[in-house]
Amino acid sequence: MSFVISAGWTPGLTELLPVYADRLARTRLDTIESMMVYFGDSGEWSDSALRDAAWFIHQAGLTGAGYSRKGEWTRAKTSEAFRKANLGDPVGSRRFAMFSMPETREVGRRLKDYDVFTYSYLSGLRNALAPMLIALVPLPERLSVRLLRNVFRRNRLPVDGFVVAQIIGRSQGRPHGVNVQIVYRDRRDYWINGLVQATAARTVAGSKGVQPGVHFLADAVDPIAFMAELRKAGVEQVENFYEPRE
């Protein structure tokens, strides 16, 4: 028997894509130095989903930004907590804040031979203040929902959301990178969330290489096979290998 649990902006994808990228990179790179994971969501959330998000933020509290340094959770420097990255079309150049969830922390804990950083899209300072307020103060539920809804409305993107994993390493003594990206287009936010869960349920029901027990999605299924199923269903996934600029 297998139970798959997940949460977050894009349930399952935020931990599945990094594990998939790691598997892919190990077939092309001799050594891996680091992974950067970027994700963002500007879709329309229901009140119920926003209540769940507000509850999670308040329960988690205001913890310092951090990353996984060869499997160990490490407090980040201020210079590491915020960054600007150009993810290419269609996302473009955006600002990000270091942010992790239980699933992504678990991924970092398991990848013990290099550093893993996870970042969430942040359109501006006001969007950073709202979650901080929710984390620190027991606000009325309606106010928390309204604050989070305004965050997503200010976080408007040319797409409804994305998850990107960028791995830097070396091949034959030269620096190389692996980039894997999933983008979901306008009005497809609920579609992709439902699709991932439905695919997981079908995989578990069919016992297709599923690990028994209670797991996050990336531990329960074979990430290569699962991503192939998502592509068959219409998920837009792009992957490429490149030589980073020195």
C-alpha positions in Angstrom: 0.0 0.0 0.0 1.3 3.5 -0.9 0.2 6.9 0.3 1.4 10.0 -1.6 1.4 13.3 0.2 2.3 16.8 -1.1 1.5 20.4 -0.8 2.7 23.7 -2.0 2.1 26.0 -5.0 2.2 23.2 -7.5 1.5 20.0 -5.6 4.1 17.4 -6.5 5.9 19.3 -9.2 8.0 21.4 -6.8 9.8 18.3 -5.6 9.4 16.0 -8.6 11.1 18.3 -11.1 14.3 18.8 -9.1 14.6 15.0 -8.6 14.0 14.5 -12.3 16.6 17.1 -13.2 19.1 15.4 -10.8 18.6 12.0 -12.5 19.0 13.6 -15.9 22.1 15.6 -14.9 23.8 12.4 -13.6 23.7 10.9 -17.1 25.4 13.9 -18.7 27.7 15.5 -16.1 30.8 14.0 -14.4 30.3 16.1 -11.2 27.5 18.4 -9.9 28.2 21.5 -7.9 24.7 23.1 -7.3 21.1 23.2 -8.1 18.8 26.2 -8.2 15.1 25.6 -8.2 12.7 28.5 -9.1 8.9 28.4 -9.0 6.1 30.9 -9.2 2.3 31.0 -9.4 0.1 33.9 -10.6 -3.1 31.9 -11.1 -6.4 32.5 -9.4 -6.6 30.6 -6.1 -9.9 29.7 -4.4 -10.7 31.0 -0.9 -10.2 27.4 0.4 -6.7 27.1 -1.1 -5.7 30.5 0.3 -7.0 29.6 3.8 -4.8 26.5 3.6 -1.8 28.6 2.5 -2.4 31.1 5.3 -2.6 28.3 7.8 0.7 26.8 6.6 2.5 30.1 6.7 1.3 30.9 10.2 2.1 27.4 11.5 5.6 27.5 9.9 6.3 30.9 11.4 9.1 33.3 10.4 12.1 31.1 10.0 15.4 32.4 8.5 16.1 31.7 4.8 18.2 28.7 4.2 19.3 26.0 1.8 20.6 22.5 1.8 24.4 22.3 1.9 25.3 18.8 0.9 22.3 17.5 2.7 22.5 19.7 5.8 20.1 22.6 6.3 22.2 25.8 6.4 21.2 29.4 7.3 21.6 31.6 4.2 23.5 34.9 4.0 21.5 38.0 3.2 23.1 38.2 -0.2 21.9 34.6 -0.9 18.3 35.1 0.2 17.3 37.3 -2.7 18.4 37.1 -6.3 17.5 38.0 -9.8 17.5 35.4 -12.5 16.7 35.3 -16.2 14.8 32.0 -16.9 14.3 32.8 -20.6 11.1 32.7 -22.5 8.3 32.9 -21.5 9.1 33.7 -17.8 11.9 36.2 -18.5 14.0 38.0 -15.9 12.5 38.0 -12.4 13.2 38.7 -8.7 13.2 35.7 -6.4 13.2 35.1 -2.6 14.7 32.0 -1.0 11.7 29.9 0.2 11.4 26.2 1.0 8.6 23.8 1.9 8.8 20.3 3.6 9.0 18.6 0.2 11.9 20.7 -1.2 13.7 20.4 2.1 13.5 16.6 1.9 14.9 16.7 -1.7 17.8 18.8 -0.5 18.4 16.5 2.5 18.7 13.5 0.2 21.1 15.1 -2.4 24.2 15.0 -0.2 26.9 15.6 -2.8 26.0 19.2 -3.8 24.1 22.3 -2.6 20.4 22.9 -3.4 18.7 26.3 -3.3 15.0 26.9 -3.8 13.5 30.3 -4.7 9.9 31.6 -5.1 9.0 34.4 -7.4 8.7 37.8 -5.7 7.4 40.8 -7.7 8.3 43.4 -4.9 8.7 44.2 -1.3 5.0 44.5 -0.6 4.6 40.8 -1.5 7.3 39.9 1.0 5.6 41.8 3.8 2.2 40.1 3.6 3.5 36.6 4.3 5.7 37.9 7.1 2.6 39.5 8.8 0.6 36.3 8.4 3.5 34.3 9.9 3.9 36.6 12.9 0.4 37.7 13.8 -2.8 35.6 14.3 -4.9 37.6 11.8 -8.6 37.0 11.1 -9.0 34.4 8.4 -10.7 36.8 6.0 -7.9 39.3 6.2 -5.2 36.6 5.7 -7.1 35.4 2.6 -7.4 38.9 1.2 -3.7 39.6 1.8 -2.6 36.5 0.0 -5.0 37.1 -2.9 -3.5 40.5 -3.4 0.0 38.9 -3.4 -0.9 36.6 -6.3 -2.6 39.4 -8.2 0.5 41.6 -7.9 2.6 38.5 -8.9 1.2 38.6 -12.4 3.2 36.7 -15.0 2.9 36.0 -18.7 2.1 32.5 -17.6 0.0 31.0 -14.8 3.0 29.4 -13.2 6.3 27.6 -13.6 8.9 25.3 -12.0 12.5 25.5 -13.2 15.5 23.4 -12.0 19.0 24.6 -13.1 22.0 22.3 -12.3 25.6 23.4 -12.7 28.4 20.9 -12.9 31.3 19.8 -15.0 31.7 17.4 -17.9 35.2 16.4 -19.3 36.7 19.2 -17.2 34.5 21.9 -18.6 31.6 23.7 -16.8 28.2 22.6 -18.1 24.6 23.2 -17.0 21.3 21.3 -17.2 18.1 23.3 -17.4 14.6 21.7 -16.9 11.5 23.8 -17.1 7.8 23.3 -16.8 5.4 26.1 -17.6 1.7 26.1 -17.5 -0.2 28.7 -19.5 -3.0 31.0 -18.7 -6.0 29.4 -17.0 -4.2 26.0 -16.7 -3.3 26.3 -13.1 -6.1 24.1 -11.8 -5.7 21.7 -14.7 -2.0 21.0 -14.0 -2.6 20.6 -10.2 -5.4 18.2 -10.9 -3.4 16.3 -13.6 -0.4 15.7 -11.3 -2.7 14.3 -8.6 -4.7 12.2 -11.0 -1.6 10.8 -12.6 -0.2 9.9 -9.1 -3.5 8.2 -8.2 -3.5 6.2 -11.4 0.1 5.2 -10.9 -0.5 4.1 -7.3 -3.7 2.2 -8.3 -1.8 0.4 -11.1 1.2 -0.4 -8.9 3.5 0.9 -11.6 6.8 1.0 -9.8 5.3 2.7 -6.7 7.2 2.5 -3.4 5.0 1.2 -0.5 4.5 3.4 2.6 4.0 7.1 3.0 6.0 9.3 0.7 6.3 12.6 -1.0 5.6 12.2 -4.7 9.3 12.2 -5.8 10.0 9.3 -3.4 6.9 7.3 -4.3 7.3 7.1 -8.1 10.0 6.8 -10.7 10.5 10.5 -11.7 11.6 9.7 -15.2 8.5 7.5 -15.9 6.2 9.9 -14.2 7.4 12.9 -16.2 6.9 10.9 -19.4 3.2 10.4 -18.3 2.8 14.1 -17.7 4.2 15.0 -21.1 1.8 12.5 -22.8 -1.0 14.4 -21.0 0.1 17.7 -22.5 2.4 19.2 -19.8 4.9 21.6 -21.4 8.4 20.5 -20.4 11.6 21.8 -21.8 15.1 20.5 -21.0 18.5 21.5 -22.4 22.2 21.3 -21.8 24.4 24.3 -22.1 27.8 25.8 -21.3 27.4 28.5 -18.6 29.2 31.8 -19.1 32.5 32.0 -17.2 
